């Protein structure tokens, strides 16, 4: 299935030295968590970060740009 294919890709990239080893299940949960959390926690984030709807939307735009870099840096060997 999907996780097996992902695991093989991770193993190949790790063997080539381009990626650190990580269980595919862990990678999937990390990606989902980082992506979904702002929406689930929006009421908390709005208060904690003092955001109205416009600021939250700007925050999401910034996050869309930041998240790929964050994930790639986390996976580097």
C-alpha positions, 0 to 999 in steps of 0.5 A, spaced: 500 500 500 501 507 500 505 506 506 510 501 503 511 505 497 513 511 502 517 507 506 521 504 500 522 511 497 524 514 504 529 508 505 532 509 498 533 517 499 536 515 506 541 510 503 543 515 498 544 520 504 539 525 502 534 524 507 534 521 514 531 515 516 524 516 519 518 511 519 513 512 514 507 512 519 511 518 523 512 522 517 505 521 515 502 523 522 507 529 522 505 532 515 498 531 517 499 534 524 502 540 522 497 541 516 491 540 520 493 543 527 492 551 525 484 549 523 483 545 529 486 550 534 483 556 530 480 559 536 486 558 541 490 561 536 486 567 535 486 568 542 493 566 543 496 570 537 491 576 537 488 574 530 482 576 527 480 573 520 484 577 516 490 576 520 489 568 521 488 568 513 495 572 512 498 567 518 496 561 513 499 564 507 505 565 511 505 557 513 504 555 506 510 558 504 514 556 511 511 549 512 515 545 506 522 548 508 520 546 515 519 539 513 525 538 508 529 541 514 527 536 519 528 530 514 535 532 512 540 527 515 
